[in-house]
Structures are given as C-alpha cells and as structure tokens.
C-alpha cells in the first residue's frame, strides 16, 4: 500500500480526480473537507483517521478499513459500501446515509451519534455481515489478500484475535449490533425500525444460546423459540392470528376425541366460545378431563387476546 506520507495534499487531490483510488494508506491522518464523491475506493485504510466534512457521495467503497476512525459532519449519501470494517468507528455530528447501502460490512462496536443514523433500508437484504457465516469467514480470513493487509489495533500492534474465535462469537456480536440499533432507532422515533431490530436481536440471542449450549439456559431457549414461533416476539400479527386459529382447531379436535357423540362442527363452536370465556350448553356432565380442557383453553384465550391487543396497539402506533 502507498502511504499518505509519500504524497502531499495536492497529490492526493489529483489522485481523487482520477476517480479510482486503490491501495492507499491514510491511517492516522486528519482529513478535512476531502471530497471522495463518485470515486471507486478499494483497499484504502482510513484506520484511526479524523475525518471532518468529508464527502463519499455515490462512492463505491470496498475492502477498506474504517476501524477507530472519527467521522464527523460528512456524507455517504448513495454510497455502495462492501466488505468494509467499521470496528470501534466513531460516527457523530450530521452524517448523511440516505440511499447508501452496506453489504458485508462489520458494524461491531460502531458508535452512531444522534444525527448519524444508519437505517434498516441501508442494510442490504436487511441483514448484517455476522449473519452470513461464509461471507464473514471470508471477511476475516481474506483481509490480508483483498483488504488492507495485516490487521493491527489502535496502538498499531498486531492484533492477537483468532478468526475462528471471531466466527464462533458472531451470534453474540450480531445480538449486540441489533440491540444497539434498537436503542438508536427507537430513541430517534423510528419505531418500526426499532421493533424490527428488537426481533432480530432476540433471534440472535437465541442463536447465541444454542451455539453456546448450557443446560442452565434450556428454559430460556425454549421460551425464546416459542415466543418467536407463536407471536414473533410480540411484533407479528400474522403469527398471532395463526396461533389463535391453531388453538381453536386443536382444542376442537381434543373435544371430539374425548366427548362421544360430539360432531366436529359442534366442537369447533365450543372451542370458539371457550376462547372468549363463554359457556356452552352442549357440554353437560362432562368428564374432569374435558372440564379441565375448558378451563385451560379459556385461560389461553384470555392470554392470546391480551397479546393480540398489545400487537395491534404496536401496529397502530407504528403507522
């Protein structure tokens, strides 16, 4: 890589005019009012840079290093950012990301200020790098070849991290990233985005607990899984309705199996009434088992109705 110390500002600006910058080391520099708009940047190191009022509008940035960088009052509007590392980057002030697209980028421990908001639509396929094991492994292992060379930390000491350990910890990292997004977006009033990030964070939490399985977490794993499957963590109206319908049909079947001479249509009506706590005149002198089923279904129906109201309220609030 060519180091910035080998060129002055005018040479850098002349290089920018060519609109293609490859293999340049700008690490540790203070860049002020530098316009990279429309440029193709490959294998460029901005590690530890202090960038103020820099512009990357409609730039195509790949395999570049933004670790430990301080980015203030700039724009990435319309930029395509692929295989870039923003580990511990500090992005603050008014930084514009409208129309930008992050794909295969690590946002682990990235600080985003109140006016530097990456939205859900800025994430390609609405996913982060850590969710794709193959691409994340490539990102870690092939950085020497396609990236900016050997990784060093903020003290310019060779990092002692292990790629396999990083891959193994990817669900934990993804969980933290999504929960940070949830806090950021909810705090900024992007409630729908925040709720989506909350659901993703809970799913990453489930994957983390499964990957690092401990018997002490078995109850949490089961409850987490059921909460997603049945209710979408309180965010999915579709799953809620399907759960309600499935409960009605399941108990209707149970009644036909345990009450002789009861047709399924009658059992279905009884099951519907039980969901809202209504008694049925059809069931008289039933067995203790059927009586218990009535109580259990009524309890489940009340709980599902409450959850349904919670989800509906969220949907209305997010309009």
C-alpha positions as MATLAB code, in Angstrom:
seq = 'XXXXXXXXXXXXXXXXXXXXXXXXXXXXXXXXXXXXXXXXXXXXXXXXXXXXXXXXXXXXXXXXXXXXXXXXXXXXXXXXXXXXXXXXXXXXXXXXXXXXXXXXXXXXXXXXXXXXXXXXXXXXXXXXXXXXXXXXXXXXXXXXXXXXXXXXXXXXXXXXXXXXXXXXXXXXXXXXXXXXXXXXXXXXXXXXXXXXXXXXXXXXXXXXXXXXXXXXXXXXXXXXXXXXXXXXXXXXXXXXXXXXXXXXXXXXXXXXXXXXXXXXXXXXXXXXXXXXXXXXXXXXXXXXXXXXXXXXXXXXXXXXXXXXXXXXXXXXXXX';
ca = [
       0.000    0.000    0.000;
       1.074    3.584   -0.676;
       1.318    5.666    2.482;
      -0.048    9.224    2.680;
       3.331   10.373    3.946;
       4.691    9.707    0.450;
       2.398   12.352   -1.098;
       1.183   15.838   -0.228;
      -2.407   17.090   -0.237;
      -2.211   18.208   -3.860;
      -1.113   14.758   -4.979;
      -3.978   13.224   -3.026;
      -6.467   15.575   -4.663;
      -5.017   14.749   -8.079;
      -5.458   11.062   -7.300;
      -9.055   11.738   -6.287;
      -9.648   13.443   -9.642;
      -8.913   10.131  -11.364;
     -11.970    8.741   -9.506;
     -10.189    5.482   -8.669;
      -8.135    5.045   -5.514;
      -6.572    1.663   -4.810;
      -4.231    0.512   -2.047;
      -3.681    3.845   -0.270;
      -2.832    4.028    3.438;
      -4.358    7.126    5.044;
      -4.339    5.702    8.568;
      -3.981    8.177   11.421;
      -4.339   11.247    9.209;
      -6.633   14.224    9.694;
      -8.703   14.653    6.551;
     -10.743   17.825    6.340;
     -13.105   18.770    3.512;
     -11.863   15.988    1.238;
     -14.380   15.070   -1.452;
     -14.333   11.395   -2.481;
     -17.717   11.711   -4.218;
     -18.138    9.352   -7.156;
     -14.807    7.655   -6.501;
     -14.082    3.949   -6.540;
     -12.096    3.165   -3.388;
     -10.526   -0.266   -2.973;
      -8.222   -1.411   -0.162;
      -7.986    2.083    1.331;
      -7.060    2.353    5.008;
      -8.788    5.118    6.963;
      -7.865    3.425   10.258;
      -7.715    5.959   13.077;
      -8.381    8.868   10.713;
     -10.071   12.031   11.872;
     -12.405   12.919    9.013;
     -14.301   16.194    9.188;
     -16.664   17.407    6.448;
     -15.524   14.630    4.102;
     -17.844   13.502    1.336;
     -18.333    9.991   -0.064;
     -21.489   10.713   -2.062;
     -22.193    7.970   -4.644;
     -18.775    6.430   -3.966;
     -18.116    2.711   -4.320;
     -16.040    1.574   -1.360;
     -14.801   -1.990   -0.935;
     -12.372   -3.863    1.319;
     -11.471   -0.647    3.133;
     -10.600   -0.098    6.776;
     -12.530    2.458    8.870;
     -11.605    0.971   12.256;
     -11.079    3.506   15.061;
     -11.872    6.355   12.621;
     -13.648    9.516   13.776;
     -16.110   10.633   11.116;
     -17.905   13.924   11.692;
     -20.218   16.080    9.582;
     -19.885   14.166    6.331;
     -21.995   12.309    3.828;
     -22.176    8.768    2.460;
     -25.341    9.529    0.510;
     -25.872    6.988   -2.277;
     -22.602    5.198   -1.489;
     -22.167    1.464   -2.018;
     -20.070    0.082    0.829;
     -18.950   -3.539    0.603;
     -16.619   -5.590    2.831;
     -15.571   -2.626    4.989;
     -14.669   -2.739    8.673;
     -16.134   -0.065   10.982;
     -14.982   -1.680   14.240;
     -14.974    0.978   17.001;
     -15.512    3.743   14.461;
     -16.915    6.950   15.965;
     -19.520    8.485   13.653;
     -21.017   11.673   15.037;
     -22.389   15.026   14.012;
     -24.593   15.334   10.943;
     -23.550   12.372    8.779;
     -25.908   11.536    5.910;
     -26.559    7.931    4.854;
     -29.633    8.459    2.656;
     -29.635    5.934   -0.180;
     -26.385    4.297    0.915;
     -26.114    0.515    1.001;
     -23.974   -1.504    3.417;
     -23.248   -5.073    2.361;
     -20.877   -7.479    4.118;
     -19.655   -4.707    6.437;
     -18.799   -5.166   10.096;
     -20.548   -2.626   12.340;
     -19.353   -4.302   15.520;
     -18.981   -1.748   18.340;
     -19.552    1.132   15.918;
     -20.737    4.326   17.605;
     -23.513    6.164   15.766;
     -24.446    9.604   17.060;
     -27.927   11.112   17.204;
     -27.616   12.706   13.759;
     -25.635    9.897   12.121;
     -28.314    7.284   11.682;
     -27.949    4.182    9.534;
     -31.489    2.976    8.866;
     -32.854   -0.504    8.231;
     -33.058    0.156    4.478;
     -29.314    0.899    4.428;
     -28.607   -2.775    5.198;
     -28.532   -4.924    2.062;
     -31.179   -7.659    2.268;
     -31.873   -6.339    5.791;
     -29.006   -8.413    7.178;
     -25.650   -7.746    8.784;
     -22.379   -9.490    7.999;
     -22.286  -11.692   11.100;
     -25.455  -13.499    9.983;
     -23.676  -14.978    6.961;
     -21.039  -17.434    8.163;
     -19.455  -17.937    4.732;
     -19.070  -14.229    3.948;
     -17.989  -13.393    7.497;
     -15.282  -16.061    7.341;
     -14.131  -14.649    4.016;
     -14.133  -11.143    5.505;
     -11.886  -12.281    8.359;
      -9.578  -14.728    6.595;
      -9.111  -12.993    3.231;
      -8.489   -9.496    4.615;
      -4.746   -9.938    4.004;
      -5.383  -10.647    0.323;
      -8.311   -8.415   -0.579;
      -8.203   -5.878    2.244;
      -5.596   -3.505    3.635;
      -3.088   -6.111    4.806;
      -2.224   -7.284    8.284;
      -4.659   -6.161   10.963;
      -3.222   -4.002   13.726;
      -5.075   -2.495   16.659;
      -5.374    1.167   17.656;
      -1.824    1.018   19.082;
      -0.527   -0.314   15.731;
       0.253   -3.632   17.387;
      -0.594   -6.825   15.534;
      -3.987   -7.998   16.723;
      -3.967  -11.244   18.680;
      -7.514  -12.147   17.646;
      -8.290  -15.518   16.133;
     -10.546  -15.699   13.034;
     -12.216  -18.918   14.171;
     -12.930  -17.453   17.597;
     -14.467  -14.419   15.887;
     -16.668  -16.680   13.747;
     -17.751  -18.616   16.843;
     -18.692  -15.342   18.557;
     -20.604  -13.948   15.587;
     -24.073  -14.516   17.081;
     -23.112  -12.632   20.249;
     -21.726   -9.769   18.151;
     -24.840   -9.731   15.958;
     -27.039   -9.634   19.069;
     -25.228   -6.553   20.384;
     -25.339   -4.807   16.989;
     -29.094   -5.285   16.618;
     -29.816   -4.266   20.206;
     -27.786   -1.099   19.655;
     -29.814   -0.445   16.503;
     -32.987   -0.951   18.526;
     -31.910    1.626   21.098;
     -30.772    4.097   18.421;
     -33.824    3.824   16.183;
     -36.383    3.773   18.986;
     -34.745    6.806   20.565;
     -34.916    8.670   17.248;
     -38.598    7.850   16.763;
     -38.133    5.193   14.083;
     -40.395    2.828   16.000;
     -40.962    0.298   13.194;
     -37.222    0.013   12.549;
     -36.585   -0.266   16.279;
     -39.139   -3.051   16.688;
     -37.623   -4.922   13.747;
     -34.155   -4.611   15.297;
     -35.569   -5.855   18.616;
     -36.895   -9.011   16.931;
     -33.583   -9.579   15.144;
     -31.699   -9.087   18.408;
     -33.856  -11.693   20.157;
     -33.267  -14.150   17.310;
     -29.527  -13.576   17.526;
     -29.787  -14.134   21.287;
     -31.468  -17.489   20.600;
     -28.750  -18.490   18.123;
     -26.083  -17.475   20.650;
     -27.605  -19.627   23.385;
     -27.963  -22.595   21.025;
     -24.380  -22.208   19.788;
     -23.037  -21.973   23.338;
     -25.465  -24.515   24.752;
     -25.780  -24.818   28.513;
     -28.428  -26.787   30.380;
     -28.959  -23.765   32.613;
     -30.300  -21.901   29.564;
     -32.699  -24.609   28.364;
     -35.782  -22.787   29.711;
     -34.668  -19.503   28.117;
     -34.027  -21.261   24.806;
     -37.468  -22.886   24.764;
     -39.305  -19.713   25.811;
     -37.345  -17.636   23.285;
     -38.119  -20.105   20.491;
     -41.832  -20.341   21.323;
     -42.133  -16.573   21.665;
     -40.801  -16.172   18.136;
     -42.703  -19.072   16.590;
     -46.075  -18.213   18.144;
     -46.011  -14.413   18.377;
     -42.946  -13.100   16.545;
     -41.783  -11.660   19.895;
     -44.986   -9.632   20.064;
     -44.421   -7.990   16.676;
     -46.042  -10.360   14.145;
     -49.792  -10.022   13.611;
     -49.719  -12.946   11.156;
     -48.144  -15.347   13.651;
     -50.570  -14.163   16.336;
     -53.645  -14.854   14.166;
     -52.301  -18.247   13.073;
     -51.617  -19.183   16.706;
     -55.166  -18.190   17.661;
     -56.690  -20.238   14.818;
     -54.458  -23.229   15.549;
     -55.505  -23.155   19.211;
     -59.199  -23.199   18.247;
     -58.760  -26.171   15.905;
     -56.511  -28.056   18.327;
     -58.975  -27.866   21.219;
     -61.895  -28.674   18.895;
     -60.094  -31.877   17.960;
     -59.429  -32.612   21.648;
     -63.152  -32.275   22.429;
     -64.200  -34.648   19.634;
     -61.684  -37.198   20.899;
     -62.896  -37.042   24.497;
     -66.645  -36.438   24.177;
     -68.672  -39.158   22.444;
     -71.445  -38.201   20.005;
     -69.955  -34.721   19.571;
     -69.550  -33.671   15.936;
     -66.528  -31.627   14.900;
     -68.674  -28.628   13.926;
     -70.139  -28.591   17.437;
     -66.687  -28.985   18.958;
     -65.441  -26.098   16.831;
     -68.220  -23.853   18.158;
     -67.439  -24.860   21.736;
     -63.758  -24.134   21.172;
     -64.526  -20.659   19.801;
     -66.706  -19.834   22.809;
     -64.044  -21.052   25.221;
     -61.535  -18.630   23.688;
     -63.646  -15.691   24.912;
     -64.799  -17.311   28.160;
     -68.352  -18.227   27.078;
     -70.023  -21.377   28.436;
     -71.635  -23.908   26.109;
     -74.930  -25.687   26.808;
     -73.827  -28.646   24.701;
     -71.321  -29.889   27.241;
     -73.196  -31.281   30.245;
     -71.948  -33.753   32.851;
     -68.562  -33.984   31.160;
     -65.526  -35.792   32.488;
     -62.976  -33.988   34.669;
     -60.552  -34.064   31.724;
     -62.945  -32.171   29.435;
     -63.759  -29.739   32.229;
     -60.042  -29.097   32.680;
     -59.659  -28.572   28.912;
     -62.360  -25.893   29.089;
     -60.526  -24.060   31.853;
     -57.142  -24.358   30.132;
     -58.483  -23.109   26.799;
     -60.299  -20.184   28.388;
     -57.085  -19.174   30.151;
     -55.109  -19.460   26.911;
     -57.792  -17.485   25.078;
     -57.600  -14.622   27.582;
     -53.797  -14.536   27.300;
     -53.893  -14.598   23.490;
     -56.485  -11.819   23.439;
     -54.219   -9.678   25.609;
     -51.203  -10.353   23.402;
     -53.315   -9.638   20.313;
     -54.252   -6.245   21.759;
     -50.600   -5.488   22.511;
     -49.520   -6.323   18.950;
     -52.424   -4.387   17.427;
     -51.554   -1.363   19.545;
     -47.943   -1.521   18.321;
     -49.080   -1.735   14.709;
     -51.357    1.283   15.090;
     -48.612    3.269   16.828;
     -46.166    2.468   14.028;
     -48.423    3.782   11.282;
];
